[in-house]
């Protein structure tokens, strides 16, 4: 799907040099992948501390019951 985007030329040139990609297309695709990964990581990190643990759960006993 062809798309015309108005991208900041200075940012794109800096990203090309920094990322080491050969083309602008590769640079933009890599940037989008990293953006998505960073957002998903932040979403996962926000879940830390929200899990409620059962203090009565005995993992050793549960492990023995599987055998």
N, CA, C and O atoms as a GROMACS GRO file, in nm:
protein
  268
    1UNK      N    1   0.084  -0.116   0.000
    1UNK     CA    2   0.000   0.000   0.000
    1UNK      C    3   0.090   0.124   0.000
    1UNK      O    4   0.150   0.155   0.102
    2UNK      N    5   0.099   0.192  -0.109
    2UNK     CA    6   0.180   0.314  -0.116
    2UNK      C    7   0.122   0.423  -0.027
    2UNK      O    8   0.001   0.445  -0.023
    3UNK      N    9   0.211   0.489   0.044
    3UNK     CA   10   0.169   0.595   0.135
    3UNK      C   11   0.266   0.711   0.125
    3UNK      O   12   0.387   0.693   0.119
    4UNK      N   13   0.212   0.829   0.123
    4UNK     CA   14   0.295   0.948   0.127
    4UNK      C   15   0.296   1.001   0.269
    4UNK      O   16   0.191   1.034   0.325
    5UNK      N   17   0.415   1.009   0.328
    5UNK     CA   18   0.429   1.058   0.464
    5UNK      C   19   0.520   1.179   0.464
    5UNK      O   20   0.616   1.187   0.388
    6UNK      N   21   0.490   1.270   0.550
    6UNK     CA   22   0.577   1.386   0.570
    6UNK      C   23   0.664   1.355   0.692
    6UNK      O   24   0.621   1.374   0.806
    7UNK      N   25   0.786   1.308   0.666
    7UNK     CA   26   0.876   1.268   0.774
    7UNK      C   27   0.986   1.372   0.788
    7UNK      O   28   1.039   1.422   0.689
    8UNK      N   29   1.018   1.405   0.912
    8UNK     CA   30   1.125   1.500   0.940
    8UNK      C   31   1.256   1.446   0.882
    8UNK      O   32   1.307   1.342   0.926
    9UNK      N   33   1.310   1.518   0.784
    9UNK     CA   34   1.430   1.472   0.713
    9UNK      C   35   1.550   1.459   0.804
    9UNK      O   36   1.627   1.363   0.792
   10UNK      N   37   1.568   1.552   0.895
   10UNK     CA   38   1.683   1.547   0.986
   10UNK      C   39   1.674   1.424   1.077
   10UNK      O   40   1.774   1.357   1.101
   11UNK      N   41   1.555   1.396   1.127
   11UNK     CA   42   1.537   1.277   1.211
   11UNK      C   43   1.564   1.150   1.133
   11UNK      O   44   1.629   1.057   1.183
   12UNK      N   45   1.515   1.145   1.011
   12UNK     CA   46   1.534   1.026   0.929
   12UNK      C   47   1.682   1.004   0.896
   12UNK      O   48   1.730   0.891   0.900
   13UNK      N   49   1.753   1.110   0.864
   13UNK     CA   50   1.896   1.099   0.834
   13UNK      C   51   1.974   1.054   0.958
   13UNK      O   52   2.064   0.971   0.948
   14UNK      N   53   1.939   1.109   1.073
   14UNK     CA   54   2.004   1.068   1.198
   14UNK      C   55   1.975   0.921   1.228
   14UNK      O   56   2.064   0.848   1.271
   15UNK      N   57   1.851   0.879   1.205
   15UNK     CA   58   1.813   0.739   1.227
   15UNK      C   59   1.888   0.646   1.132
   15UNK      O   60   1.926   0.536   1.170
   16UNK      N   61   1.907   0.690   1.008
   16UNK     CA   62   1.982   0.611   0.910
   16UNK      C   63   2.125   0.586   0.959
   16UNK      O   64   2.174   0.474   0.953
   17UNK      N   65   2.189   0.691   1.006
   17UNK     CA   66   2.327   0.679   1.054
   17UNK      C   67   2.332   0.597   1.182
   17UNK      O   68   2.417   0.509   1.197
   18UNK      N   69   2.243   0.626   1.274
   18UNK     CA   70   2.242   0.560   1.404
   18UNK      C   71   2.206   0.411   1.392
   18UNK      O   72   2.268   0.326   1.456
   19UNK      N   73   2.107   0.382   1.312
   19UNK     CA   74   2.059   0.245   1.300
   19UNK      C   75   2.142   0.157   1.209
   19UNK      O   76   2.139   0.035   1.219
   20UNK      N   77   2.216   0.220   1.119
   20UNK     CA   78   2.300   0.143   1.028
   20UNK      C   79   2.224   0.072   0.918
   20UNK      O   80   2.278  -0.019   0.854
   21UNK      N   81   2.102   0.110   0.894
   21UNK     CA   82   2.023   0.049   0.788
   21UNK      C   83   2.066   0.107   0.653
   21UNK      O   84   2.120   0.218   0.646
   22UNK      N   85   2.042   0.032   0.547
   22UNK     CA   86   2.084   0.075   0.414
   22UNK      C   87   1.983   0.166   0.346
   22UNK      O   88   2.020   0.250   0.264
   23UNK      N   89   1.856   0.150   0.379
   23UNK     CA   90   1.753   0.229   0.311
   23UNK      C   91   1.665   0.300   0.414
   23UNK      O   92   1.660   0.264   0.531
   24UNK      N   93   1.596   0.402   0.364
   24UNK     CA   94   1.502   0.475   0.449
   24UNK      C   95   1.387   0.383   0.490
   24UNK      O   96   1.339   0.389   0.603
   25UNK      N   97   1.343   0.300   0.397
   25UNK     CA   98   1.235   0.207   0.425
   25UNK      C   99   1.273   0.112   0.538
   25UNK      O  100   1.195   0.091   0.631
   26UNK      N  101   1.393   0.055   0.533
   26UNK     CA  102   1.440  -0.034   0.639
   26UNK      C  103   1.450   0.039   0.772
   26UNK      O  104   1.417  -0.017   0.878
   27UNK      N  105   1.494   0.163   0.767
   27UNK     CA  106   1.507   0.244   0.889
   27UNK      C  107   1.372   0.269   0.952
   27UNK      O  108   1.356   0.255   1.074
   28UNK      N  109   1.274   0.306   0.872
   28UNK     CA  110   1.140   0.333   0.924
   28UNK      C  111   1.077   0.206   0.978
   28UNK      O  112   1.014   0.207   1.084
   29UNK      N  113   1.093   0.094   0.906
   29UNK     CA  114   1.037  -0.033   0.954
   29UNK      C  115   1.100  -0.076   1.086
   29UNK      O  116   1.030  -0.122   1.177
   30UNK      N  117   1.231  -0.061   1.098
   30UNK     CA  118   1.300  -0.095   1.224
   30UNK      C  119   1.250  -0.006   1.337
   30UNK      O  120   1.226  -0.053   1.449
   31UNK      N  121   1.236   0.123   1.309
   31UNK     CA  122   1.188   0.216   1.411
   31UNK      C  123   1.047   0.179   1.457
   31UNK      O  124   1.016   0.186   1.576
   32UNK      N  125   0.962   0.140   1.363
   32UNK     CA  126   0.826   0.099   1.401
   32UNK      C  127   0.827  -0.028   1.484
   32UNK      O  128   0.751  -0.039   1.581
   33UNK      N  129   0.911  -0.124   1.448
   33UNK     CA  130   0.921  -0.247   1.525
   33UNK      C  131   0.968  -0.219   1.668
   33UNK      O  132   0.914  -0.272   1.764
   34UNK      N  133   1.070  -0.134   1.680
   34UNK     CA  134   1.122  -0.100   1.813
   34UNK      C  135   1.018  -0.024   1.894
   34UNK      O  136   1.007  -0.044   2.015
   35UNK      N  137   0.944   0.064   1.830
   35UNK     CA  138   0.839   0.140   1.897
   35UNK      C  139   0.734   0.046   1.954
   35UNK      O  140   0.694   0.059   2.070
   36UNK      N  141   0.690  -0.049   1.872
   36UNK     CA  142   0.588  -0.145   1.916
   36UNK      C  143   0.640  -0.231   2.030
   36UNK      O  144   0.570  -0.253   2.128
   37UNK      N  145   0.764  -0.279   2.017
   37UNK     CA  146   0.823  -0.362   2.122
   37UNK      C  147   0.834  -0.285   2.253
   37UNK      O  148   0.806  -0.340   2.359
   38UNK      N  149   0.875  -0.160   2.246
   38UNK     CA  150   0.890  -0.078   2.367
   38UNK      C  151   0.755  -0.057   2.434
   38UNK      O  152   0.746  -0.063   2.557
   39UNK      N  153   0.651  -0.031   2.356
   39UNK     CA  154   0.518  -0.010   2.413
   39UNK      C  155   0.465  -0.138   2.478
   39UNK      O  156   0.405  -0.133   2.585
   40UNK      N  157   0.487  -0.253   2.412
   40UNK     CA  158   0.442  -0.380   2.470
   40UNK      C  159   0.517  -0.411   2.598
   40UNK      O  160   0.459  -0.462   2.694
   41UNK      N  161   0.646  -0.380   2.600
   41UNK     CA  162   0.726  -0.402   2.721
   41UNK      C  163   0.676  -0.316   2.836
   41UNK      O  164   0.666  -0.362   2.950
   42UNK      N  165   0.646  -0.191   2.805
   42UNK     CA  166   0.595  -0.100   2.908
   42UNK      C  167   0.461  -0.150   2.962
   42UNK      O  168   0.434  -0.138   3.081
   43UNK      N  169   0.379  -0.206   2.874
   43UNK     CA  170   0.250  -0.259   2.916
   43UNK      C  171   0.269  -0.377   3.011
   43UNK      O  172   0.199  -0.389   3.112
   44UNK      N  173   0.364  -0.464   2.978
   44UNK     CA  174   0.392  -0.580   3.064
   44UNK      C  175   0.449  -0.534   3.198
   44UNK      O  176   0.410  -0.586   3.303
   45UNK      N  177   0.540  -0.437   3.195
   45UNK     CA  178   0.599  -0.387   3.319
   45UNK      C  179   0.495  -0.325   3.410
   45UNK      O  180   0.509  -0.329   3.532
   46UNK      N  181   0.392  -0.267   3.352
   46UNK     CA  182   0.288  -0.205   3.434
   46UNK      C  183   0.210  -0.309   3.515
   46UNK      O  184   0.141  -0.274   3.611
   47UNK      N  185   0.219  -0.435   3.476
   47UNK     CA  186   0.147  -0.541   3.548
   47UNK      C  187   0.221  -0.589   3.672
   47UNK      O  188   0.161  -0.654   3.758
   48UNK      N  189   0.349  -0.558   3.683
   48UNK     CA  190   0.425  -0.602   3.800
   48UNK      C  191   0.366  -0.543   3.927
   48UNK      O  192   0.336  -0.424   3.935
   49UNK      N  193   0.352  -0.629   4.024
   49UNK     CA  194   0.296  -0.586   4.152
   49UNK      C  195   0.146  -0.592   4.158
   49UNK      O  196   0.086  -0.560   4.260
   50UNK      N  197   0.082  -0.634   4.048
   50UNK     CA  198  -0.064  -0.638   4.047
   50UNK      C  199  -0.118  -0.780   4.066
   50UNK      O  200  -0.238  -0.799   4.080
   51UNK      N  201  -0.029  -0.879   4.065
   51UNK     CA  202  -0.071  -1.018   4.083
   51UNK      C  203  -0.089  -1.047   4.231
   51UNK      O  204  -0.002  -1.016   4.313
   52UNK      N  205  -0.202  -1.107   4.264
   52UNK     CA  206  -0.230  -1.144   4.403
   52UNK      C  207  -0.194  -1.291   4.421
   52UNK      O  208  -0.248  -1.377   4.351
   53UNK      N  209  -0.104  -1.319   4.513
   53UNK     CA  210  -0.059  -1.454   4.538
   53UNK      C  211  -0.136  -1.515   4.654
   53UNK      O  212  -0.174  -1.448   4.750
   54UNK      N  213  -0.160  -1.647   4.643
   54UNK     CA  214  -0.223  -1.721   4.750
   54UNK      C  215  -0.114  -1.764   4.848
   54UNK      O  216  -0.031  -1.849   4.815
   55UNK      N  217  -0.112  -1.705   4.965
   55UNK     CA  218  -0.006  -1.733   5.062
   55UNK      C  219  -0.013  -1.876   5.115
   55UNK      O  220   0.086  -1.926   5.169
   56UNK      N  221  -0.127  -1.942   5.101
   56UNK     CA  222  -0.142  -2.080   5.149
   56UNK      C  223  -0.098  -2.183   5.045
   56UNK      O  224  -0.095  -2.303   5.075
   57UNK      N  225  -0.064  -2.140   4.926
   57UNK     CA  226  -0.025  -2.232   4.819
   57UNK      C  227   0.112  -2.292   4.850
   57UNK      O  228   0.206  -2.219   4.879
   58UNK      N  229   0.121  -2.424   4.843
   58UNK     CA  230   0.247  -2.494   4.870
   58UNK      C  231   0.295  -2.555   4.738
   58UNK      O  232   0.247  -2.661   4.698
   59UNK      N  233   0.388  -2.490   4.672
   59UNK     CA  234   0.433  -2.537   4.542
   59UNK      C  235   0.505  -2.671   4.551
   59UNK      O  236   0.502  -2.750   4.457
   60UNK      N  237   0.570  -2.697   4.663
   60UNK     CA  238   0.639  -2.826   4.679
   60UNK      C  239   0.537  -2.940   4.686
   60UNK      O  240   0.557  -3.046   4.627
   61UNK      N  241   0.430  -2.918   4.759
   61UNK     CA  242   0.325  -3.019   4.771
   61UNK      C  243   0.259  -3.042   4.635
   61UNK      O  244   0.233  -3.156   4.598
   62UNK      N  245   0.234  -2.936   4.562
   62UNK     CA  246   0.172  -2.947   4.429
   62UNK      C  247   0.264  -3.021   4.332
   62UNK      O  248   0.217  -3.098   4.248
   63UNK      N  249   0.393  -2.999   4.343
   63UNK     CA  250   0.490  -3.066   4.258
   63UNK      C  251   0.490  -3.216   4.285
   63UNK      O  252   0.497  -3.296   4.192
   64UNK      N  253   0.482  -3.255   4.410
   64UNK     CA  254   0.483  -3.397   4.449
   64UNK      C  255   0.355  -3.467   4.402
   64UNK      O  256   0.357  -3.586   4.370
   65UNK      N  257   0.245  -3.395   4.399
   65UNK     CA  258   0.118  -3.454   4.359
   65UNK      C  259   0.117  -3.487   4.210
   65UNK      O  260   0.043  -3.576   4.167
   66UNK      N  261   0.198  -3.417   4.131
   66UNK     CA  262   0.204  -3.445   3.987
   66UNK      C  263   0.279  -3.573   3.956
   66UNK      O  264   0.257  -3.634   3.852
   67UNK      N  265   0.368  -3.615   4.045
   67UNK     CA  266   0.450  -3.734   4.019
   67UNK      C  267   0.377  -3.860   4.035
   67UNK      O  268   0.434  -3.967   4.016
   0.00000   0.00000   0.00000
